[in-house]
Amino acid sequence: MSLSKFDELREIAGDVSRETFDSLVELDGMLHRWNARINLVAPSTVSESWSRHILDSAQLWPLLRDVDSVADLGSGGGFPGLVLGILLKARPNGAIRMVESNRKKTAFLQNVTGMLRLPAKIVPERIEIAVSASPAPQVITARALASLDMLFALAEPWFAAGAKGLFHKGRDYEREIEESSAKWRFDLIKHPSRIDAESVVLEISNVARIGAGR
């Protein structure tokens, strides 16, 4: 017997409420409606959006047990940012910043944030500007944005302030780790994806450019 969507979510994200589930279902519906007009996610993934986007994002939640402050870089269609924003509503001090410079996509992010009353701030700036102009979060997320080396460079000030990274990566992640190791020191934990057998979530901390002091 197949699991219900609510049971699937709880299997991936843990003990979440029915209210959280309902908000994620509403987000999924809004994604379908908006994606018909603007390209938020690849059209080929829309039919499987619950798994490919909602659950794939929600698998980060068990890794954020003691975290209130998150920043999502290059949020695009809102994954994982909007999903984490919905989950963070359950925490009194939970908040997320979503950095996205594309105006059409920021319109979607603002719309969902307002409709679902999320503890989220949309930052409509280039990532380099947003990072330099705001304090470091506890955790930085990014999904399908850039190579590991580029992510380190983009968020270097935040890493220097002690932020940790949680990055979705696909089948080439080992090559990205090797290439990044030529320029950066970092501690790494690999979490196999709960959604895609060829993907991982990389948990990264203590990032420093080689040649720079800790």
C-alpha positions as CSV (number, residue, x, y, z in Angstrom):
1,M,0.0,0.0,0.0
2,S,1.4,3.4,-1.0
3,L,1.9,6.1,1.6
4,S,-0.3,9.2,1.6
5,K,1.4,12.5,0.8
6,F,1.2,13.4,4.5
7,D,2.9,10.1,5.5
8,E,5.5,10.6,2.8
9,L,6.3,14.1,4.2
10,R,6.6,12.8,7.8
11,E,8.9,10.0,6.6
12,I,11.2,12.5,5.0
13,A,11.0,15.5,7.4
14,G,9.9,14.0,10.7
15,D,7.0,14.9,13.0
16,V,5.5,17.8,11.1
17,S,1.9,19.1,11.7
18,R,-1.1,18.8,9.5
19,E,-1.1,22.6,9.2
20,T,2.5,22.4,7.8
21,F,1.4,19.7,5.3
22,D,-1.6,21.8,4.2
23,S,0.7,24.7,3.5
24,L,3.1,22.6,1.5
25,V,0.1,21.3,-0.6
26,E,-0.9,24.8,-1.2
27,L,2.6,25.7,-2.3
28,D,2.6,22.8,-4.7
29,G,-0.7,24.0,-6.2
30,M,0.6,27.6,-6.6
31,L,3.8,26.2,-8.3
32,H,1.6,24.5,-10.9
33,R,-0.5,27.6,-11.6
34,W,2.5,30.0,-11.8
35,N,4.7,27.6,-13.8
36,A,2.1,27.6,-16.6
37,R,3.0,31.3,-17.1
38,I,6.6,31.7,-16.0
39,N,9.4,29.2,-15.9
40,L,9.9,28.5,-12.2
41,V,11.0,24.9,-12.5
42,A,11.7,22.7,-15.5
43,P,8.4,21.7,-17.1
44,S,9.5,18.1,-17.2
45,T,9.5,18.0,-13.4
46,V,6.1,19.6,-12.7
47,S,4.2,16.4,-12.9
48,E,6.4,15.0,-10.1
49,S,6.7,18.3,-8.2
50,W,5.7,16.8,-4.8
51,S,8.6,14.5,-4.8
52,R,11.1,16.3,-7.0
53,H,10.7,19.7,-5.3
54,I,8.7,19.6,-2.1
55,L,10.1,16.4,-0.5
56,D,13.6,17.0,-2.0
57,S,13.6,20.3,-0.1
58,A,12.0,19.0,3.0
59,Q,14.7,16.4,3.5
60,L,16.9,19.2,4.8
61,W,14.6,19.8,7.8
62,P,16.1,17.0,10.1
63,L,19.5,18.6,9.5
64,L,18.2,22.0,10.9
65,R,17.1,20.8,14.4
66,D,18.8,23.7,16.3
67,V,18.7,26.3,13.6
68,D,16.5,29.4,13.4
69,S,18.3,31.5,10.8
70,V,18.6,30.3,7.2
71,A,19.6,32.0,3.9
72,D,18.7,30.4,0.6
73,L,20.9,31.5,-2.3
74,G,19.4,31.7,-5.8
75,S,16.0,30.7,-4.6
76,G,14.5,30.6,-8.1
77,G,11.1,28.9,-7.8
78,G,11.4,28.6,-4.1
79,F,13.2,25.3,-3.5
80,P,14.3,24.8,-0.8
81,G,13.6,28.3,0.5
82,L,9.8,28.3,0.5
83,V,9.6,24.8,1.9
84,L,12.0,25.7,4.7
85,G,10.0,28.9,5.3
86,I,6.9,26.8,5.8
87,L,8.7,24.4,8.2
88,L,10.3,27.3,10.1
89,K,6.9,28.7,11.0
90,A,6.8,26.2,13.8
91,R,9.7,27.8,15.5
92,P,9.1,31.1,17.4
93,N,12.4,32.6,16.1
94,G,12.5,30.8,12.7
95,A,13.3,33.0,9.7
96,I,14.7,32.6,6.2
97,R,16.1,35.0,3.7
98,M,15.7,34.1,0.0
99,V,18.1,35.8,-2.4
100,E,16.8,35.9,-6.0
101,S,17.5,38.6,-8.6
102,N,15.0,37.5,-11.2
103,R,12.0,39.8,-11.0
104,K,9.4,37.3,-12.2
105,K,10.6,34.7,-9.7
106,T,10.8,37.2,-6.8
107,A,7.1,38.0,-7.6
108,F,6.3,34.4,-7.0
109,L,8.3,34.2,-3.9
110,Q,6.6,37.4,-2.5
111,N,3.2,36.1,-3.4
112,V,3.7,32.7,-1.6
113,T,5.3,34.4,1.4
114,G,2.4,36.7,1.8
115,M,-0.4,34.1,1.1
116,L,1.1,31.6,3.6
117,R,2.4,34.3,6.1
118,L,5.9,32.9,6.1
119,P,8.7,34.2,8.3
120,A,10.6,35.0,5.2
121,K,12.3,38.0,3.6
122,I,12.9,38.1,-0.2
123,V,16.1,39.8,-1.1
124,P,15.9,40.9,-4.8
125,E,19.6,41.4,-5.3
126,R,22.6,39.7,-6.8
127,I,24.1,37.2,-4.3
128,E,27.4,39.1,-4.0
129,I,25.5,42.2,-2.9
130,A,23.1,40.4,-0.6
131,V,26.0,38.6,1.2
132,S,28.1,41.7,1.7
133,A,25.1,43.8,3.0
134,S,23.6,41.4,5.5
135,P,24.6,39.4,8.6
136,A,25.5,35.7,8.3
137,P,22.8,33.2,8.9
138,Q,23.4,30.0,10.8
139,V,22.9,27.9,7.6
140,I,23.2,28.7,3.9
141,T,21.3,26.6,1.4
142,A,21.4,26.4,-2.4
143,R,19.9,24.0,-4.9
144,A,21.0,23.7,-8.6
145,L,22.7,27.0,-8.4
146,A,26.5,26.8,-8.9
147,S,29.6,24.6,-8.4
148,L,30.8,24.0,-4.9
149,D,33.8,26.2,-5.5
150,M,31.6,29.1,-6.7
151,L,29.2,28.7,-3.7
152,F,32.2,29.0,-1.4
153,A,33.3,32.2,-3.2
154,L,29.8,33.7,-3.3
155,A,29.2,33.2,0.4
156,E,32.8,33.5,1.7
157,P,32.0,36.4,4.2
158,W,29.2,34.3,5.7
159,F,31.3,31.2,6.0
160,A,34.0,33.3,7.6
161,A,31.5,34.3,10.2
162,G,30.7,30.7,11.0
163,A,27.8,29.8,8.8
164,K,27.3,26.2,7.7
165,G,26.2,25.1,4.2
166,L,23.6,22.5,3.2
167,F,23.8,22.0,-0.6
168,H,21.9,19.7,-2.8
169,K,24.3,18.1,-5.3
170,G,23.9,15.7,-8.2
171,R,25.9,12.8,-9.6
172,D,29.1,15.0,-10.2
173,Y,29.5,16.0,-6.6
174,E,32.7,14.0,-6.1
175,R,34.4,16.0,-8.9
176,E,33.1,19.3,-7.3
177,I,34.5,18.3,-3.9
178,E,37.9,17.4,-5.5
179,E,38.1,20.7,-7.5
180,S,37.1,22.8,-4.4
181,S,39.7,21.1,-2.3
182,A,42.4,22.8,-4.4
183,K,41.3,26.2,-3.1
184,W,39.4,25.7,0.1
185,R,39.7,23.9,3.4
186,F,36.4,22.6,4.8
187,D,34.7,19.9,6.9
188,L,32.3,17.7,5.0
189,I,29.5,15.3,5.8
190,K,27.7,13.5,2.9
191,H,24.0,12.8,3.4
192,P,22.6,10.4,0.7
193,S,19.5,12.0,-0.8
194,R,16.2,10.5,0.4
195,I,14.7,11.3,-3.0
196,D,17.3,10.6,-5.7
197,A,19.8,7.7,-5.4
198,E,22.4,9.6,-7.5
199,S,22.2,12.8,-5.4
200,V,23.5,13.9,-2.0
201,V,23.1,16.8,0.5
202,L,26.5,18.1,1.4
203,E,26.8,19.5,5.0
204,I,29.8,21.8,5.0
205,S,31.4,23.8,7.8
206,N,34.6,25.5,8.8
207,V,35.1,26.9,5.2
208,A,38.3,28.9,4.6
209,R,40.3,29.8,1.6
210,I,43.6,28.0,1.5
211,G,46.3,30.5,2.4
212,A,44.0,32.4,4.7
213,G,43.9,32.2,8.4
214,R,41.1,30.4,10.2
